[in-house]
């Protein structure tokens, strides 16, 4: 299994802090957001390599980080060649770039957004994948309707099979929110580019899952802890 970390965004809501520095490498509790993700995922035996997609503006900062960061598994950096928020590729296109650059069409893929702090391990997510042998999404109970309207929301059956998904619904059908963490089974990876060809929105990876549900099976793993999306300056100040 390959670990793909999507880190090519420009975090405009954290300006001026991130105007010339990538959000995933902001310091948090004597570490960084990215370090905390890598430190956990690097321990999972099934993971063979970390692939980080970033942008041209910040690639040199990530290169400096990689040279200093000790990991058990190799780290590959990919430059998506975007230079500002206006010409960003979007998360789905960055995922396709990683798949094509590293020729991962036949690999199982753990895909993680690089701007989240977690107090649980991805190890349980990977074990659930081995149990279900389908592509996976992560989910958690979200009581706040306003929060549900800003994220993906899924319907699942008693066996955790995903029945439907809607991105940023005006009227959420359930309280099952979806954070940006996925495992794509190797047989399903080829569907990713196909969904883009058929008109999938490429900005948020949740849109991709919505399209893929028409063609394949997903199960949902219940988060065993909490996550914090470092989405604005106020949240970051509380966490650092």
PyMOL commands that set and color helices and strands:
alter all, ss='L'
color gray80, all
select helices_A, chain A and resi 12-14+23-25+33-41+59-68+85-87+91-101+123-132+145-148+186-197+205-212+233-239
alter helices_A, ss='H'
color red, helices_A
select strands_A, chain A and resi 2-6+27-28+31-32+49-54+74-79+109-113+116-118+135-141+152-156+162-167+176-178+181-184+218-222+227-229
alter strands_A, ss='S'
color yellow, strands_A
deselect
rebuild
show_as cartoon
